Structure formats: structure tokens, C-alpha cells
Amino acid sequence: MGGFVAAALAFPTALFSFALVVVVGYWLLMLVGGLGFDALHGGHGVGHAGHVGHAGHAGDLGHGAGGHAAHGGHGGHGGHGAQDGHGADGRGAHHHGGVLGALGLGGVPVTVAVSLLVALAWFVSLAGTVLTSGAPARGGVFAVALVASWAGTRLLVRPLSRLFPEDRPATRGDFVGRVCVIRTGRVTADFGQAEVTAEDGSTATVQVRTLTEEPGLAAGRTALIFDYDADGEHFLVAPFDPALPGD
């Protein structure tokens, strides 16, 4: 036991031993629920803040999906979340860390990749420390541990990446075909807002218009979003009653 402790605290293993303690402590907290499951996705795109309308009813899609927050929008812009994949959803960060992705270690949460790097480096350096002696040899062990941990982690993240599918950013097209609830007193060819629920359950207030006069579209009525006008930055809607079987 004394030999193990001595090797763990000797150079270069000591450099990874302290990092390993942090990693083990982190995963122990994860197991007892101290950090919550979402903490696993350390680089997962700012807590889904970029999903359309995740700001509750403050998520008027602004420039992203429905023009400006004019006509009484709910408290400003909800970001450019539906900007056809260029939203605030981490701008492509997700769980693909920039440096780790460049090293071929993307596809898994940053916490998983770093944990594998530290664990493999520690085991390789521990074995090398036990088998070698002297500063030059230990320096070589340090270099080998770094290279081996990178190669081993790269090999492991490939199958593990299937367990962590990347979130697809919300786009304007996601709202086409969905039922919305009118939030303005009327909807015309140049005025109107509606509230729509995204696939993930969040809601957003969007700019809506009609192609023809629809006096029945008033606040509280439901409508079907059937198209998006990119030039006008608004959705096109038509009256829709889910309760009617033929509608």
C-alpha cells in the first residue's frame, strides 16, 4: 500500500492524481444527485437557453421568427433562437468543446471527455512510475501518458457519442404545421401575433398574418400555421378549430 501511495504522489503521476480526485468527486456528486443530470452536459449550449421561446412568454422571437417586437410584444426579443439553426443555442458549441473537438474528442459532453483523459493519463503514468526511475525516464512517462490518454479517449468517445445525440437547433420551419393561439385583437395581412408551443413544450410569441380577411381570428382563437414568409419575417395562418373533425 505504501508503494502505491508513493507512486501516486511521485512525478509525473502526482500531476494527474489531484485531477483524478476532482473527477471522482464530481461523479460522486452526480451519483447522489447533487449536481443534477443537466450538469452532465457541461458544454451543452447554455442550458438550452437558445431554444425558441425558452424565456417563457418573454420569448417574442424578434428578428428570428416573426419580425420585430412591435405591436405589443411580450417584453423584448427572445433572442434569435429560430434563426434557421444560428440561434443562441451555443452557436454550435453544444457538447462539442472547441479545443476537444479539434483534438478529435468531440461528440460527448466535455465532462466525459475530460474525465476519460484524466483517468487514462493517471493509469498510464502510475504504471510508468512503478516501472521506471530517474528524472529523464519519468519525463518520458509523462509524455507517453499524455499521448496515450489522448489516443485512448479518442478511441472511446466514438462509441460513447451515440449515447449523447447533438441537439438540433430550433428553426422557423419547426412552427409550420403547428396550431397557435391568437394573442391580438385581430389578425390581418399586416398585423397580428400568436402564441405557439414548440416541440419541447416551450412557448413563443410570433408575428402572424393572413392572406385574406379573417374576421373570426381574434384573441383566444386557434389558427394553423401553414407557411413562413421570409421577406416579411412572419408566419401565415388560417382559422383552425381542433374540435371540428373535418378541420
C-alpha positions in Angstrom: 0.0 0.0 0.0 2.9 2.3 0.8 4.4 1.7 -2.6 1.1 2.6 -4.3 0.8 5.8 -2.4 4.4 6.7 -3.1 4.0 6.1 -6.8 0.7 8.0 -6.9 2.4 11.0 -5.3 5.6 10.9 -7.4 6.2 12.7 -10.6 4.5 12.5 -13.1 1.6 10.6 -11.5 1.0 13.3 -8.9 0.1 15.8 -11.6 -2.8 13.6 -12.6 -3.6 12.3 -9.1 -5.0 15.6 -7.9 -7.0 16.0 -11.1 -8.4 12.4 -10.7 -9.6 13.3 -7.2 -11.6 16.2 -8.6 -13.0 14.0 -11.3 -14.0 11.2 -8.9 -15.5 13.8 -6.6 -17.5 15.3 -9.4 -19.0 12.0 -10.5 -19.8 11.1 -6.9 -21.8 14.3 -6.6 -23.5 13.3 -9.9 -24.5 9.9 -8.5 -26.1 11.4 -5.4 -27.9 14.0 -7.4 -26.0 16.9 -6.0 -25.4 18.5 -9.4 -28.5 17.2 -11.3 -28.4 15.4 -14.6 -28.2 18.6 -16.7 -24.8 19.3 -15.2 -23.5 16.3 -17.3 -23.9 18.4 -20.4 -21.2 20.8 -19.3 -20.8 22.4 -22.8 -24.3 21.7 -23.9 -25.3 25.1 -25.2 -26.0 27.4 -22.3 -28.7 25.4 -20.6 -30.9 25.2 -23.7 -31.4 29.0 -23.4 -31.3 29.1 -27.2 -34.4 27.0 -27.7 -37.1 29.0 -29.2 -39.2 30.7 -26.6 -37.5 29.2 -23.6 -37.8 32.5 -21.9 -41.4 31.7 -21.1 -43.7 34.3 -22.5 -40.9 36.8 -22.8 -39.8 35.0 -25.9 -41.1 37.1 -28.7 -39.0 35.7 -31.4 -38.0 39.2 -32.6 -35.9 39.1 -35.7 -35.5 35.3 -35.5 -39.1 34.3 -36.3 -41.5 37.0 -36.7 -40.0 40.4 -37.2 -39.6 43.0 -34.5 -41.4 43.1 -31.2 -43.8 45.7 -32.3 -47.5 45.6 -31.9 -47.3 44.9 -28.2 -44.7 42.2 -28.0 -44.1 40.4 -24.7 -41.1 42.1 -23.1 -38.5 42.3 -25.8 -36.9 39.8 -28.0 -36.4 36.2 -27.2 -33.2 36.2 -29.0 -32.5 35.0 -32.5 -33.3 31.5 -31.4 -35.2 30.4 -34.5 -32.7 31.8 -36.9 -32.6 28.6 -39.0 -30.0 26.9 -36.9 -28.0 30.0 -36.0 -29.7 30.7 -32.7 -28.4 31.2 -29.2 -28.1 27.5 -28.8 -24.4 27.8 -28.1 -23.6 28.7 -31.7 -22.6 25.2 -32.4 -20.9 24.6 -29.0 -23.3 22.0 -27.6 -21.3 19.3 -26.0 -18.5 19.7 -28.7 -15.9 21.7 -26.8 -13.8 23.8 -29.2 -10.4 22.5 -28.1 -11.6 19.0 -27.5 -13.3 18.9 -30.9 -10.1 20.0 -32.6 -8.4 17.1 -30.9 -10.9 14.7 -32.2 -12.6 14.3 -28.8 -16.0 15.9 -29.7 -19.3 14.2 -29.7 -19.6 13.7 -25.9 -20.1 16.2 -23.0 -16.9 18.0 -22.1 -17.1 16.4 -18.6 -17.0 12.9 -20.0 -14.0 13.6 -22.4 -12.0 15.3 -19.6 -12.8 12.5 -17.2 -11.5 9.9 -19.6 -8.4 12.0 -20.4 -7.5 12.3 -16.7 -8.3 8.7 -15.8 -6.2 7.2 -18.6 -3.3 9.6 -18.1 -3.3 8.7 -14.4 -3.2 4.9 -15.0 -0.5 5.1 -17.7 1.6 7.5 -15.6 1.1 5.3 -12.5 2.3 2.2 -14.4 5.2 4.1 -15.8 6.2 5.5 -12.5 6.3 2.0 -11.0 8.4 0.6 -13.8 10.9 3.5 -14.2 13.2 5.7 -12.1 15.1 8.8 -12.7 14.1 12.2 -14.0 14.7 11.6 -17.7 12.7 8.3 -17.7 9.9 9.9 -15.7 9.8 12.8 -18.2 9.2 10.2 -20.9 6.5 8.6 -18.9 4.7 12.0 -18.7 4.8 12.4 -22.4 3.7 8.9 -23.1 0.8 9.3 -20.6 -0.4 12.4 -22.4 -0.3 10.8 -25.8 -1.8 7.5 -24.6 -4.7 9.3 -22.8 -5.5 11.3 -25.9 -5.4 8.2 -28.1 -7.5 6.1 -25.7 -10.0 8.8 -25.1 -10.4 9.4 -28.9 -11.0 5.7 -29.3 -13.6 5.6 -26.5 -15.6 8.7 -27.4 -16.6 7.3 -30.8 -19.0 4.7 -29.5 -19.9 6.9 -26.5 -21.0 9.7 -28.8 -24.0 7.6 -29.8 -25.3 8.0 -26.2 -25.2 11.8 -26.5 -27.0 12.9 -29.7 -26.5 16.5 -30.5 -29.5 18.8 -30.1 -30.8 20.1 -33.4 -31.2 23.9 -33.2 -34.8 25.2 -33.5 -35.7 26.7 -36.9 -38.6 28.7 -38.2 -39.8 25.7 -40.1 -40.4 23.8 -36.9 -43.5 26.0 -36.3 -45.1 25.4 -39.7 -47.9 22.9 -39.3 -48.5 23.7 -35.6 -51.6 25.2 -34.0 -51.2 28.6 -32.4 -53.4 30.8 -30.2 -54.1 34.3 -31.4 -52.9 36.9 -28.8 -54.0 40.1 -30.5 -57.5 41.5 -31.0 -57.4 40.8 -34.7 -55.1 39.3 -37.4 -54.8 41.0 -40.8 -52.4 41.0 -43.7 -50.1 43.4 -41.9 -50.8 42.9 -38.2 -51.1 40.1 -35.6 -49.4 38.0 -33.0 -49.9 34.5 -31.8 -48.5 32.1 -29.2 -47.2 28.8 -30.4 -45.9 25.8 -28.5 -42.6 24.2 -29.7 -41.9 20.5 -29.7 -40.0 20.7 -26.4 -43.0 22.3 -24.7 -41.7 25.8 -24.6 -43.8 28.7 -25.9 -43.0 31.7 -28.1 -44.9 34.7 -29.3 -44.6 35.1 -33.1 -45.7 37.5 -35.7 -48.6 36.1 -37.8 -50.5 37.3 -40.9 -53.4 36.2 -43.0 -53.7 36.1 -46.8 -57.4 37.1 -46.8 -59.8 38.9 -44.4 -60.4 36.6 -41.4 -62.7 38.5 -39.0 -63.0 35.4 -36.8 -59.4 35.4 -35.9 -59.5 37.3 -32.6 -57.7 36.9 -29.3 -58.1 33.4 -27.8 -59.0 31.7 -31.1 -56.8 29.0 -32.6 -55.2 29.1 -36.0 -53.0 26.8 -38.1 -49.5 28.0 -39.2 -49.2 26.8 -42.7 -46.3 28.8 -44.1 -43.5 31.3 -43.3 -42.8 34.5 -45.2 -39.1 35.0 -45.2 -39.3 38.5 -46.7 -41.9 39.8 -44.2 -40.5 37.7 -41.4 -43.9 36.4 -40.3 -45.9 33.3 -40.3 -49.1 32.8 -42.4 -52.1 31.4 -40.5 -55.6 30.3 -41.3 -58.6 29.7 -38.9 -58.4 26.2 -37.3 -60.6 24.5 -34.8 -59.2 21.3 -33.4 -62.6 20.3 -32.1 -64.1 20.0 -35.6 -63.4 16.6 -37.2 -63.2 17.9 -40.7 -60.9 20.8 -39.9 
